[in-house]
Amino acid sequence: MSEKNFSRREFLKRNSLIGLQAILATGITGSLLGKSLSPSHRRDDLPGSEPIIDIHQHIHYHGRTDEQMISHQQTMGITKSILLPAGRDVNSASTHFGVSNGLQVKAGGNKDCYEFAKKHPEAFTFGACEVPDLPDAVQEIEKYLKLGAVIIGELKFGVDCDSAGMQKIYQLAQHYEVPVLMHWQYKMYNYHFERFYKMLEKYPRVNFIGHAQTWWANIDKNETDQSVLYPKGAVTMGGLTDRYLSDYPNLYGDLSAGSGLSGLTRDEDFTRDFFKRHQDKLVYGSDCADAVGQGKACDGAGIIAAVKRLSPTKEIERKLLYKNAKKIIRI
């Protein structure tokens, strides 16, 4: 073996090592190495970066294209999005005889979310959902949990929150150690918010995430008319939602949608204190259907701006936009 040949091999070996180190340093993942790097090597976990996790987004939302949805999330600065599917289209009381199919917004189902997330694994992951009173609802949800779904939801159906079908789903969530995201809307979705505490107590190992109009209306102790879904004006501490968050360690709040943005901005002094008191219990979601990702038309961008403006400290801001989601969801 000549000295010249030995030196050439050493040169190639050293350059290969340098190339590999460069890939790791820049956070490039996937096919370059034949497999994805661990979450600790993701670029959005590097010091100095400010990633945002969006726990609440939908595919095909009111006809929005996949390309528009990707652009929307990128414009908002989202580094990881969870796609929440609809259940199957059925004509039953729980879907208001078809009105609530597609989560009432033409959202894609389990298969759509799963296939899209698998094509874009760095930026998207997916949940699992089904109409809770279908006889095979648990089996359908479990199918996608086994495929990697990280959350059950969005549960947005006309059923009692403590019905037999819903409790089977809570039991499934407990077994797979995934959270359950629920849309609360008076006399429309998930009935009897006032007795939900019984489920929180019965399933203490399930992390529940509350969302939507009735959830946010009840931050106010003076919310007496439950039919008012978007109340305005000053908020008095001690509403049912406020107390649930304080009293139950397994309950979290989703900041998403127009209901979340309205709830956060109706009394900003209250919200600053609300963020401080519940800084470990609130998670960012967008749940907006626009194709822009910025400006007044985009609730998601408005919520991010409100979090940044109203968080008492930078640490609280990072909890709401990133850390709390990482804590309760396997992302």
N, C-alpha and C positions, 0 to 999 in steps of 0.2 A: 504494500500500500504506500503510495507516494505521499510526501508531505503536502504536495499541491492539492491532491484529492481530499485529504483529511481536512485541510483548511477550508475548502469549499463547503463541505458538509457542515462544519462548525458554523460557517457564515449563515447558511440557510436555516439551521436550527435556531440560532440566536435571533434572526429576523422573524421567524415564526413566533417565538416567545414574545418579542416586542409587539407584534401585531395583535396577539391575544391580549396582552396587557392593555393595549390601546382600546380594544373593544370593551373590556371590563370597565375601564376608566370612564368611557363616555356613555355607559349604560345601554349600549346596543344589545338587544336580545333577539331570541328566536332562531331563525334558520341559519344565521351566520355561524352559530355554534352547534347546530343540530338539535338544540333544546332551549327552552326559556330559562333565564336566570332566576334565582330565588327572589322573592319580594324585596329582600334587603339590598339587592343590587339594582333595583329599579331606579331609573333616573329621577322619578318624583320623590324618592326618599333621600336624595343626596342633600348634605348640608347647604343651606342658602336658598333652596327651592321652596316654593309655596304651593304645593299641590292642593287640589280641591276634589273631593269625592261627591258625586251627585247620586244620592240613593234612590231617586224617583224620576225616571224618564220612561217614555213609551215610544215604541216603533210604530210607524204608520199613523201617528197622532193626527187626527182630522185630515188625513191624506198627505201629510208631509212625507217627502221622499227620503230615502236612506241618506242620500248625499246631503240634503238639507239638514237632516238631523245631525250628521257628523259635523258639518260646518257650524251649526248652532252650538254644539257642545265645545268645539274648539274656540269659537269666538268668546264664549263665557269663561274660558280658561280651565275647563274641566279636564282632569287627568284620568279619572276613572268614573264610568257611568254604569248604574245598574238599570237594566231594562226590565220593567215590570209588565208581565203579560196579562191579557184578559183570559177569562175562561172560555169554554166552547159556547157557540151561539145556540141558545135553547129558548123555547117559548114556555116560560113558567112564571109563577108568581115572584120568585126570587130575582128574576131578570126583568120584572115588570112587563112580562109578556113580550120580551124582545127589545124593549126600549133601552135596557142597560147592557145589551150585548156589546162586546168590544169596549167595556168599561164606559159606555155612553160617549166615547170619543173616537171610535173606530180603531182602537189600539190593536196591535197584533197579538197573537196568542203565544202559547208556550213554544211551539216549533219555530215560529218566526224569531222570537227572542234568542232561543238557543242557537239556531243556525247563524244568526247575525253576529252574536257574541263570539262564536267559535272562529268566525272569519276575522274578527278584530279583537283578539284576546288582550292586547295591551291596554286598550282604551275602554272596553266594554265587558261586563259580565251580566248575568241574568237571574231572574227569579222564577218562581213557579206559582201557578194559580189554577183554580177551578171553581165552578159553581158549587157551593158547599153542600147543597142538598141533592146533588146527583149521586146515584148509588155507587159509582166508581170514582168519586172525587178524590179520595185519599190515594187511590192507586195511581191516578193521573199525576197528582202532585209529586208523589213519591218517585215516579219514573224520572222526573226532571231533577229532583234532589239527588238521585243517584248519578245523574249526568253532570252534576256540579252546580246546581242552583244554590245561591247563597242566601236566599230570603224567600218567604212565602208572602205573596201579595202581588198586586194590590187587591185585597179582599174588599170588594165594592158591590155588595149584593143586598137585596131586600130580605134580610133574615134577622132573627134575634141574635144578639151578640153572644148569648149563652145557649144557643140551640144545639141539638145533638150533633148536627153536621159540622158546625163551627168547632165544637169541642174535640171532635175527631181530628180536625186540622191542628188545633193547639197541641194535642197529644203527639201528632206527627212532628210538629216543630220541636217539641221537647226531645223526642227521640233523636232527631237529626241535628239538634243544637243550632237551629237557625231562627232568626227573628220573624215576627209576623207583622205585616204592615196593613193597617185598617183605615178605611175611609169612613169617617163619621159624618152623617148628614141626616138631620132630624126627619123622621117619617119617610126616609128614602133608602138609606144604606146603614146597616148595622144598628138595629134598633136597641133602645134602652141603655144609653150611655150612663145613666144614673146608677145602674146596677152592674156596670162592668167591673167594679172593684171585686166582685165575687170571683170573676175569672182570673184577675190578677193574683188573688189569694190562693185560688185552687191550682194555678200553674205558675208557681214562683220561679221555676227554672226556665220559663219562656220569656224572652225579651219581646215585648209588644211595642209597636211604634204607632202613635196616633197621628192622624192627618185629617185635613178638610174642615168644612165649615163649622160643624158643631163642636169639633175639637177646639178650634180657635175662638169661637164665640164664648166658650166657657172658661177662658182665662179670667173673665170678669165676674166677680162675686155678685154683681148686680144684674147679671144676665138672667132675666126671669121669663122672657118670651122666647122659647126655643125655636119658634118659627122664623125669627129674625136671624138670617144666616150670615149677614155681613154687618154687624153692629158697628157703630161709629162712636167717637168721643172717648172721654177719660175712662181708664180701667181701674177698678178697685181690686187689690190683691185678695186672693182667697177664693177664686172661682173653682169649679169642680176640676177642671183641667189642671189648674195650678196646684190644687191639693193632691190630686192623683200623682203628679210628678214628685211632689214632696214626700208622699207617704209610701210609694211603692218603688223599690229599687229596680224592678223589672219593667218599668214603663218609660218610654222615650218619646220625644216629639219631633215630627218631621216638619221642617220650616217651609215646605213647598207650596206652590200654587198661589192663586190670587187670594185665597183665604189666609194663607200664611203671611203673605206680604201685607195684607190689610190688618191682620192681627198685630204684626210687628210695628206698623207705622201709625196706628190710630192714637197711641199715647206713648211717645218715645221715651219719656221719663220712666214710665212703668217698664218698658221693654229693657232699658239698661239694667234695672234691678232684676227683672225676670231672667236676663242672660246671666247675671252674676249668681243668682240663687240656683239656677238650673244649668249651670255651665257644663256639667257632665252628662246631661240628659237630653240635649238637643242636637239634631243632625241636619245637615243641609240636603235639600232636594230641590229640584227646579219644577218639574211637572208643568212645563209650559209648551204650547203647541206652535209657537211662532217659528219662522224659518230664519230669523235674523240673529238672535243671541245677544242683542244689545238694545238700548233705548227703552222707551216707555212701553213698547209692545211686548217686551220680554220680562215676564215675572221673575224668571230665574236670575237674570242679571240684576233686577231690582232687589231681590232678596240678598244676593251677595253684597251689594252696595250697602244695604241696611245693616247687615252683620258687621261689615267693616266700620260703619259709622257709629253704631250703637254698642259694640262690644266694649266693656270697660277697660279691658287690657288686650294686648296682642295675643297673649296666651289663650284667652277665652275665644277670641276670633278663630285661632287655629283649631281649637277643640271643636267648634261648631262646623267649620268648613272641612275638617279632615280627621282629626284624632278620634272623635267620638264614633264616627262610622267605622274606623279601623278597629276600634275596641269591641264592637258588638257584631260586626259582619266580617266573615272570612274573605278579605280582599287582598 
